[in-house]
Amino acid sequence: MHVVLIAAARFPLAEPFAGGLESLTWHLCRGLRARGVAVTVFAGHGSDPALGARELTTRPLALSSAARQDVSMAPEAWLAEHHAYLQLMLELQARDDVDVIHNNSLHHLPVAMAGAATAPMVTTLHTPPTPWLEPAVSIADDPRSRYVAVSQHTRRAWSHVADAEVVLNGVDVERWSEGPGGDALAWVGRLVPEKAPHLAIDIARAAGRRVRLAGPVGDREYVETMVLPRLGPDAEYVGHLDTSGLRSLVGHSAATLVTPVWDEPYGLVAAESLACGTPVVAFDRGGLPEVLTEQVGRVVAADDVAAAGAAVDEAVRLSRASCRRHAVRTCSVERMVEEYLRVYGSMSTLRGAA
């Protein structure tokens, strides 16, 4: 079997990952190859050299002076991304050596042009509906296209335009190995308003525990206004860590706080925490309740700092071994890869022009 994986053009497939989309595509490529599947990857600049990815780029984007004088011209970066996907889909239209195209991008063109390719396409829905992708899914009536959502929550969000099945994201449970635990709490993610790390600090103080925060600063104004003033002896920002550093941080923590103020499509941080044996306290947002059970964490009402603070005492008493077993059974890359192979197999009869 030969699978083409299409990633997003804006971020590389490299650690530390920009998000769940990049993590899924990187792990899926490696997992498929480990099972003897031939994989070609198209991805953004700076991707992991070990993947051998072909860069999503133009050849180059050549605009005449006349075209540049058009006052309605879209930003050049947008045009470059658009034409990179156009070039890719035109190439796939002419290839007969591909069995399945797996689209993990958030761009509308792969979906819109799927019917022109010889190989059938499955698109993973990683996000809530977007104004670019939603109409493409609605309009592109290709009987050879399939859709997969990363959670039941995400499936429901797209159900008005797509009949998707669910394959939960996976984490590498070998790399995210069980840790000894500790006294402090952990928070991991991009420091942006929708992830609300400032609420994690408030929750930790309500619970009477220290908290350590790790992740890239995605919104400096928000961090300077809402996060930095809250730091102190009981709340520390430890920086943007690699996977090894994050594993050590989470594995040496009593519990992980997951505090989104938007609906997370899945809940990758929660899955990684459980793989380390560390229980989770999370807001009831998006797909997070699908990752957690009463045996491995606590889910409280969205944005309820007091309830989350009270739940910490319950969570830290949960069995770390149970958290680890739950992650291995339901959150592993191996489980994810096997489920995608099943999806690919169900599409084997769809090859050929529509």
Rosetta blueprint (number, residue, H / E / L):
1 M L
2 H E
3 V E
4 V E
5 L E
6 I E
7 A L
8 A L
9 A L
10 R L
11 F L
12 P L
13 L L
14 A L
15 E L
16 P L
17 F L
18 A L
19 G L
20 G H
21 L H
22 E H
23 S H
24 L H
25 T H
26 W H
27 H H
28 L H
29 C H
30 R H
31 G H
32 L H
33 R H
34 A H
35 R L
36 G L
37 V L
38 A E
39 V E
40 T E
41 V E
42 F E
43 A E
44 G L
45 H L
46 G L
47 S L
48 D L
49 P H
50 A H
51 L H
52 G L
53 A L
54 R E
55 E E
56 L L
57 T L
58 T L
59 R L
60 P L
61 L L
62 A L
63 L L
64 S L
65 S H
66 A H
67 A H
68 R H
69 Q L
70 D L
71 V L
72 S L
73 M L
74 A L
75 P L
76 E H
77 A H
78 W H
79 L H
80 A H
81 E H
82 H H
83 H H
84 A H
85 Y H
86 L H
87 Q H
88 L H
89 M H
90 L H
91 E H
92 L H
93 Q H
94 A H
95 R L
96 D L
97 D L
98 V L
99 D L
100 V E
101 I E
102 H E
103 N E
104 N L
105 S L
106 L L
107 H L
108 H H
109 L H
110 P H
111 V H
112 A H
113 M L
114 A H
115 G H
116 A H
117 A L
118 T L
119 A L
120 P L
121 M E
122 V E
123 T E
124 T E
125 L E
126 H L
127 T L
128 P L
129 P L
130 T L
131 P L
132 W L
133 L H
134 E H
135 P H
136 A H
137 V H
138 S H
139 I H
140 A L
141 D L
142 D L
143 P L
144 R L
145 S E
146 R E
147 Y E
148 V E
149 A E
150 V L
151 S L
152 Q H
153 H H
154 T H
155 R H
156 R H
157 A H
158 W H
159 S L
160 H L
161 V L
162 A L
163 D L
164 A L
165 E E
166 V E
167 V L
168 L L
169 N L
170 G L
171 V E
172 D L
173 V L
174 E L
175 R L
176 W L
177 S L
178 E L
179 G L
180 P L
181 G L
182 G L
183 D L
184 A L
185 L E
186 A E
187 W E
188 V E
189 G L
190 R L
191 L E
192 V L
193 P L
194 E L
195 K L
196 A L
197 P H
198 H H
199 L H
200 A H
201 I H
202 D H
203 I H
204 A H
205 R H
206 A H
207 A H
208 G L
209 R L
210 R L
211 V E
212 R E
213 L E
214 A E
215 G L
216 P L
217 V E
218 G L
219 D L
220 R H
221 E H
222 Y H
223 V H
224 E H
225 T H
226 M H
227 V H
228 L H
229 P H
230 R H
231 L L
232 G E
233 P L
234 D L
235 A E
236 E E
237 Y E
238 V L
239 G L
240 H L
241 L L
242 D L
243 T H
244 S H
245 G H
246 L H
247 R H
248 S H
249 L H
250 V H
251 G H
252 H L
253 S L
254 A L
255 A E
256 T E
257 L E
258 V E
259 T L
260 P L
261 V L
262 W L
263 D L
264 E L
265 P L
266 Y L
267 G L
268 L H
269 V H
270 A H
271 A H
272 E H
273 S H
274 L H
275 A H
276 C L
277 G L
278 T L
279 P L
280 V E
281 V E
282 A E
283 F E
284 D L
285 R L
286 G L
287 G L
288 L H
289 P H
290 E H
291 V H
292 L L
293 T L
294 E L
295 Q L
296 V L
297 G E
298 R E
299 V E
300 V E
301 A L
302 A L
303 D L
304 D L
305 V H
306 A H
307 A H
308 A H
309 G H
310 A H
311 A H
312 V H
313 D H
314 E H
315 A H
316 V L
317 R L
318 L L
319 S L
320 R H
321 A H
322 S H
323 C H
324 R H
325 R H
326 H H
327 A H
328 V H
329 R H
330 T H
331 C L
332 S E
333 V H
334 E H
335 R H
336 M H
337 V H
338 E H
339 E H
340 Y H
341 L H
342 R H
343 V H
344 Y H
345 G H
346 S H
347 M L
348 S H
349 T H
350 L H
351 R L
352 G L
353 A L
354 A L
